[in-house]
Protein backbone atom coordinates (compact mmCIF):
# COMPACT_ATOMS: atom_id res chain seq x y z
CA UNK A 1 0.00 0.00 0.00
CA UNK A 2 1.29 3.44 -0.96
CA UNK A 3 1.74 6.05 1.78
CA UNK A 4 -0.58 9.06 1.98
CA UNK A 5 2.39 11.38 1.32
CA UNK A 6 3.17 9.62 -1.98
CA UNK A 7 -0.44 9.27 -3.13
CA UNK A 8 -2.34 11.47 -5.57
CA UNK A 9 -6.05 12.17 -5.82
CA UNK A 10 -8.29 10.30 -8.25
CA UNK A 11 -11.57 12.21 -8.67
CA UNK A 12 -14.96 11.48 -10.20
CA UNK A 13 -17.79 14.00 -10.43
CA UNK A 14 -21.27 12.55 -10.82
CA UNK A 15 -24.85 13.46 -9.90
CA UNK A 16 -23.67 16.88 -8.78
CA UNK A 17 -21.28 15.36 -6.24
CA UNK A 18 -17.54 14.82 -6.03
CA UNK A 19 -15.86 11.57 -5.01
CA UNK A 20 -12.14 11.26 -4.33
CA UNK A 21 -9.71 8.52 -3.38
CA UNK A 22 -5.98 8.57 -2.65
CA UNK A 23 -4.02 6.29 -4.99
CA UNK A 24 -0.51 5.32 -6.01
CA UNK A 25 0.33 7.43 -9.11
CA UNK A 26 2.02 4.39 -10.67
CA UNK A 27 -1.42 2.88 -11.28
CA UNK A 28 -1.53 5.02 -14.44
CA UNK A 29 1.30 3.03 -16.03
CA UNK A 30 1.40 -0.21 -14.08
CA UNK A 31 -1.03 -3.04 -13.47
CA UNK A 32 -1.33 -2.51 -9.71
CA UNK A 33 -4.26 -4.18 -7.89
CA UNK A 34 -6.63 -1.57 -6.54
CA UNK A 35 -6.27 -2.88 -2.99
CA UNK A 36 -2.52 -2.24 -3.21
CA UNK A 37 -2.89 1.14 -4.92
CA UNK A 38 -5.10 2.78 -2.28
CA UNK A 39 -3.39 4.89 0.38
CA UNK A 40 -6.55 4.76 2.50
CA UNK A 41 -9.63 2.59 2.10
CA UNK A 42 -12.01 5.51 2.17
CA UNK A 43 -13.99 7.44 -0.42
CA UNK A 44 -13.87 11.16 0.27
CA UNK A 45 -16.04 14.05 -0.76
CA UNK A 46 -12.88 16.12 -0.26
CA UNK A 47 -9.61 14.27 0.25
CA UNK A 48 -7.81 17.50 1.09
CA UNK A 49 -9.91 18.08 4.20
CA UNK A 50 -10.49 14.40 4.93
CA UNK A 51 -14.27 14.68 4.59
CA UNK A 52 -15.73 11.32 3.66
CA UNK A 53 -18.55 10.75 1.21
CA UNK A 54 -21.79 9.66 2.85
CA UNK A 55 -23.06 6.10 2.57
CA UNK A 56 -26.23 7.46 0.98
CA UNK A 57 -24.38 9.29 -1.81
CA UNK A 58 -22.18 6.26 -2.51
CA UNK A 59 -25.21 4.02 -2.84
CA UNK A 60 -27.01 6.55 -5.04
CA UNK A 61 -24.13 6.99 -7.49
CA UNK A 62 -22.31 3.63 -7.39
CA UNK A 63 -25.07 1.27 -6.19
CA UNK A 64 -22.63 -0.03 -3.57
CA UNK A 65 -20.66 1.10 -0.55
CA UNK A 66 -17.77 -1.31 -1.25
CA UNK A 67 -14.68 0.90 -1.36
CA UNK A 68 -12.69 -1.32 -3.75
CA UNK A 69 -15.53 -1.49 -6.28
CA UNK A 70 -16.04 2.27 -6.08
CA UNK A 71 -12.29 2.88 -6.40
CA UNK A 72 -12.16 0.81 -9.61
CA UNK A 73 -14.94 2.96 -11.08
CA UNK A 74 -13.26 6.21 -10.06
CA UNK A 75 -9.92 5.12 -11.53
CA UNK A 76 -11.56 3.95 -14.77
CA UNK A 77 -13.98 6.83 -15.35
CA UNK A 78 -12.51 9.70 -13.34
CA UNK A 79 -9.36 11.80 -13.46
CA UNK A 80 -6.09 11.18 -11.67
CA UNK A 81 -4.55 14.43 -10.48
CA UNK A 82 -0.89 14.12 -11.47
CA UNK A 83 1.70 16.87 -11.17
CA UNK A 84 3.23 18.19 -14.39
CA UNK A 85 6.44 16.32 -13.61
CA UNK A 86 4.62 13.05 -12.89
CA UNK A 87 2.56 13.31 -16.07
CA UNK A 88 5.63 14.05 -18.19
CA UNK A 89 7.60 11.14 -16.74
CA UNK A 90 4.69 8.70 -17.11
CA UNK A 91 3.99 9.76 -20.69
CA UNK A 92 7.65 9.16 -21.54
CA UNK A 93 7.54 5.73 -19.88
CA UNK A 94 4.38 4.79 -21.79
CA UNK A 95 5.95 6.01 -25.02
CA UNK A 96 8.95 3.72 -24.40
CA UNK A 97 6.63 0.77 -23.77
CA UNK A 98 4.78 1.40 -27.03
CA UNK A 99 8.05 1.65 -28.97
CA UNK A 100 9.20 -1.65 -27.44
CA UNK A 101 5.91 -3.34 -28.31
CA UNK A 102 6.05 -2.18 -31.92
CA UNK A 103 9.69 -3.24 -32.25
CA UNK A 104 8.82 -6.69 -30.89
CA UNK A 105 5.57 -7.31 -32.75
CA UNK A 106 5.93 -5.56 -36.11
CA UNK A 107 8.43 -5.92 -38.93
CA UNK A 108 9.36 -4.14 -42.14
CA UNK A 109 7.36 -6.18 -44.73
CA UNK A 110 10.08 -5.57 -47.33
CA UNK A 111 12.83 -7.22 -45.29
CA UNK A 112 10.76 -9.07 -42.66
CA UNK A 113 13.14 -7.60 -40.07
CA UNK A 114 12.15 -5.40 -37.12
CA UNK A 115 12.73 -1.66 -37.19
CA UNK A 116 15.24 -0.35 -34.63
CA UNK A 117 13.52 1.43 -31.70
CA UNK A 118 15.10 4.78 -32.58
CA UNK A 119 13.55 4.62 -36.08
CA UNK A 120 10.12 3.99 -34.55
CA UNK A 121 10.64 6.86 -32.09
CA UNK A 122 11.59 9.23 -34.92
CA UNK A 123 8.51 8.24 -36.92
CA UNK A 124 6.30 8.80 -33.89
CA UNK A 125 7.79 12.27 -33.46
CA UNK A 126 7.25 13.06 -37.13
CA UNK A 127 3.67 11.79 -37.06
CA UNK A 128 3.02 13.72 -33.82
CA UNK A 129 1.56 10.64 -32.18
CA UNK A 130 -0.65 11.36 -29.19
CA UNK A 131 -0.06 9.04 -26.23
CA UNK A 132 -3.09 8.37 -24.03
CA UNK A 133 -1.87 8.19 -20.45
CA UNK A 134 -4.94 6.30 -19.25
CA UNK A 135 -4.91 3.57 -21.91
CA UNK A 136 -2.44 0.71 -21.82
CA UNK A 137 0.42 0.48 -24.31
CA UNK A 138 -1.13 -2.74 -25.66
CA UNK A 139 -4.47 -1.01 -26.31
CA UNK A 140 -2.78 1.82 -28.22
CA UNK A 141 -0.30 -0.17 -30.29
CA UNK A 142 -2.57 -1.10 -33.23
CA UNK A 143 -3.86 2.45 -33.67
CA UNK A 144 -0.36 3.92 -33.54
CA UNK A 145 0.97 1.40 -36.07
CA UNK A 146 -1.83 2.48 -38.42
CA UNK A 147 -0.81 6.13 -38.02
CA UNK A 148 2.86 5.30 -38.63
CA UNK A 149 2.40 3.31 -41.83
CA UNK A 150 2.49 6.34 -44.19
CA UNK A 151 5.97 7.06 -42.79
CA UNK A 152 7.25 3.63 -41.87
CA UNK A 153 6.41 0.28 -43.52
CA UNK A 154 5.06 -1.90 -40.72
CA UNK A 155 3.30 -5.23 -40.57
CA UNK A 156 2.34 -7.10 -37.44
CA UNK A 157 3.27 -10.70 -37.95
CA UNK A 158 4.06 -13.85 -36.03
CA UNK A 159 6.68 -16.36 -37.04
CA UNK A 160 6.61 -20.09 -36.50
CA UNK A 161 9.91 -21.51 -35.29
CA UNK A 162 10.94 -25.06 -34.44
CA UNK A 163 13.65 -25.62 -31.84
CA UNK A 164 15.48 -28.65 -30.52
CA UNK A 165 17.32 -28.35 -27.21
CA UNK A 166 19.88 -31.07 -26.42
CA UNK A 167 19.38 -33.07 -23.22
CA UNK A 168 22.31 -31.35 -21.49
CA UNK A 169 20.46 -28.01 -21.56
CA UNK A 170 16.81 -28.96 -21.08
CA UNK A 171 16.89 -27.74 -17.49
CA UNK A 172 16.34 -24.30 -18.99
CA UNK A 173 13.76 -25.30 -21.57
CA UNK A 174 11.12 -23.10 -19.89
CA UNK A 175 12.93 -20.04 -21.30
CA UNK A 176 11.62 -21.00 -24.72
CA UNK A 177 8.06 -20.34 -23.57
CA UNK A 178 8.88 -16.75 -22.64
CA UNK A 179 8.98 -15.81 -26.32
CA UNK A 180 5.56 -16.87 -27.50
CA UNK A 181 2.97 -19.59 -27.75
CA UNK A 182 4.10 -23.21 -27.83
CA UNK A 183 1.88 -25.01 -30.34
CA UNK A 184 3.67 -28.35 -30.06
CA UNK A 185 6.26 -29.89 -27.76
CA UNK A 186 7.82 -33.32 -27.39
CA UNK A 187 10.40 -34.98 -25.18
CA UNK A 188 12.62 -37.31 -27.16
CA UNK A 189 14.02 -40.66 -26.01
CA UNK A 190 17.52 -39.16 -25.84
CA UNK A 191 16.26 -36.54 -23.36
CA UNK A 192 16.20 -33.66 -25.83
CA UNK A 193 13.27 -31.24 -26.03
CA UNK A 194 11.55 -30.25 -29.28
CA UNK A 195 9.03 -27.44 -29.58
CA UNK A 196 7.23 -25.43 -32.22
CA UNK A 197 6.43 -21.85 -31.24
CA UNK A 198 4.64 -18.85 -32.65
CA UNK A 199 6.63 -15.75 -31.70
CA UNK A 200 6.23 -12.02 -32.49
CA UNK A 201 7.98 -11.21 -35.75
CA UNK A 202 10.29 -8.65 -34.23
CA UNK A 203 11.65 -11.10 -31.67
CA UNK A 204 13.12 -13.65 -34.06
CA UNK A 205 16.76 -12.56 -33.72
CA UNK A 206 16.44 -12.14 -29.96
CA UNK A 207 15.00 -15.65 -29.76
CA UNK A 208 17.93 -17.16 -31.66
CA UNK A 209 20.44 -15.25 -29.53
CA UNK A 210 18.85 -16.42 -26.26
CA UNK A 211 18.61 -20.06 -27.36
CA UNK A 212 22.20 -20.11 -28.62
CA UNK A 213 23.48 -18.53 -25.40
CA UNK A 214 21.45 -20.99 -23.32
CA UNK A 215 22.79 -24.04 -25.17
CA UNK A 216 26.28 -22.79 -26.09
CA UNK A 217 25.27 -22.89 -29.74
CA UNK A 218 24.19 -26.54 -29.68
CA UNK A 219 20.45 -25.96 -30.18
CA UNK A 220 18.86 -26.51 -33.58
CA UNK A 221 16.33 -24.00 -34.89
CA UNK A 222 14.30 -23.78 -38.08
CA UNK A 223 11.96 -21.10 -39.36
CA UNK A 224 8.81 -22.86 -40.60
N, C-alpha and C positions, 0 to 999 in steps of 0.2 A: 504493500500500500504506500502511495506517495504521501509525503508530508504536506501539511497545509501550506507551509511556506513555499513549497515548490509547485503547488497546484495552480491551475488557472480556472477561470469560470466558464462553464458551458451553460448557455442561456437559451430558453425557448419561451416565446411570447404566444399565448393562445387564450381565446375567450376573454380578452381584456386583462389577462393576468400574466405575471412574469414568474418563471420557474428557473432556478439556478442550482447547479451542483458544482462541486470542486473536483477537478479531475487532473490526472497526469497529462501534461501537454504532449507526451510521446504517443498518446492514443491516436493522434492525427496520422502518424506515419507507421505505427507498429500495431500488430494484432495483440493488444493487451486485453485480457478479460476485464469486463466492467468491474467486477468485485475487487480486482487488483488496482484498477485505475482510480477509484474513488478515494479522495483524501478524508472524506467523512460520509457516513451512510445516512445523509439527510438531504432532503430537497428543500431549498430555501426560496422564500419570496424575494429576499435580498441577502446574498451571501456576504456582502460587505459588512452589514450590520449584524448578521447571524440570525435574522428573522426567518423562521421556518414557515413553509407553506402549510396551510391548514389541511386537515384530512378531507374536509368537504371539497375544497378546490381541487385536490389531487384526484379524488373520485370523479368529480364532474368532468375534468379534462382528460384524464388518463384511464378512467374506469378501473383503477386499482390504486392501492396505497403502497404497493411493493416498490421499495426504493430502487432495486436493481432493474426492474422492468421499466420504471419511469426514466431512470438514467439512460438506458439504451435508447429510448425514444428521444430524449433531449440531445444525446450525442448524434443521433442519426438525422434528426430534423431541425435541430437548433444551430446555434453558432458558438464556436469555441473562441474565447477572447484571448488571442495570442498577442504578445508584444511584436513590434516590428522586427526585432532581431530574431525572435523565435520563428516567426512566419518565414522570414528570409532563409534561415538555416534549414527549416523543414521543406521548403519548396526546392532548395538545392539538393537535399537528400532524396526527395521523391524524383527529381529530374535524373539523378544518377541511377536510381533503381530502374527507371523506364529505359534509359540508355542501355543498361546491362541486359534487361529483358529483350530488347530489340536485337542486340548483338548476339544473344544466345538463341533466339527463336527465328530470326529472319536471315536470309542470305541474299546476295546479289544473284539474280536469276541468270545472268550472263556467265558467271564463273562458278556459281553454286558455292561460293565461299562467303563467310560472314564479313560485314563491314567493320572496320576498326571503330571502337567507341568514339574516338575523337571526330571521325567523319560523321557519325550519327549526331553528335553534339553540334557540330557546325551546321548541319542541315536543319536541326531543330531551331538554332538561332536564326538562320536565314528565313525559315518558314514562320518565325515568330509564334512558335507553339505555346499555347496556354496550358499550364499545368494546374489541374484541379487538386487543391490540397486535401479535400475531403473524400476524394475517390482514390481507390487503390491503384497502384502502378499497373497491375494486371488488368483492371477494368479500362484503363486509358490506352493501353498499348495498341489495340487494333485501330482505334480512331486516329492515333498519332501516326501510325504507319501509313494509313490512307492519306493523311495530309503531307507526308514526306515523299510519297512516290513521284510527284512531279519533279522533285529535286534529286531523289536518290532511288535507284532501282532496288526494290525490296520485295521479297516473297517469303511468306511464312511457310516453312516446310519441315517435315520430319524425315529423318533418314533411318533406314533399317540396317542394322549392323549385327553381324554374327561374331561371337568371340569365344575362343577356347583358352581356358586358363589351366596350365599344367598343375598336377596334383600338389607340387611343392609350394604353390602359392594360393591354393584355394581357401586358406584361412582368411583371406581378405576379399573373397568373392563378392561379399555384400556391397563393396564399393561400386561394383558394376551398376547396381540398382539405383544409385544416386543420380544417374544420368538420364534416366527415362523409364519407359514402361517395358518390362520383360514380357514378351509374348510367348516365349518358349524357353525352357531350361531343362537340362539333363545332366545327370552325374554318370560318368563313364566308368567302366570296369577298372580302368587304370587309375581312378581317383580324380581325373581331370573334370572340369566343369565347363559345360557348353551352354551358351545362352544366345537368344536372338532378342534384340532390343529395338525399340523405336525411340530415337533421341531427337531433341531439337536440332535443326539443321546447323545452327551456328556453333554447336558444341562438339562437332565431329573431331576437330583437331585436338581439342582439350581432352576428349574421351581417349583418343589414341595415346596421348602423352601420359595420362594417368595410368592406363593399363600397362603401358610399356615400363613406366617407372615401378609399378607395383610388382611386375613379374621379371624385372631386369631384362626386358626385351624378348622374353620367351613366349609371350602370349601370341596367339594367332587371331587376326581380325580380318573380316571381309565385309565390304559394303555390298548389300544385296539390292 
